[in-house]
Amino acid sequence: MKIPLLAVTLLVSNFAIANEEGQELHEESCVACHIVTHDDAFYTRDSSKMATLSDLSRQVSMCTSNFNLGWFPDEEKAVLDYLNTKYYKFK
């Protein structure tokens, strides 16, 4: 019984760390380029172009490339996971 509990604990812990990394990368690199405030209303507005997780993934990749952020794939994924967890909640 200890092993499954340990596995769940490690997964949750790793997700929390990745989410923190995603938030930090977002605050350092994304928010600075946008003039509008990045709050719940910005990400969840009716006119949002993000309708699926795939849309969001493409947008994060496009910004990473267009602004030469130099993120590794795991950093890009951390930002994607952060945005999805905090705002979009796609499955």
Buried (B, 14 or more C-beta within 10 A) or exposed (E): EEEEEEEEEEEEEEEEEBBEBBBBBBEEBBEEEEEEEBEEEEBEEEEEEBEEBEBBBBBBBEBBEEEEBEBEEEBBBBBBBBBBBBBBEBE
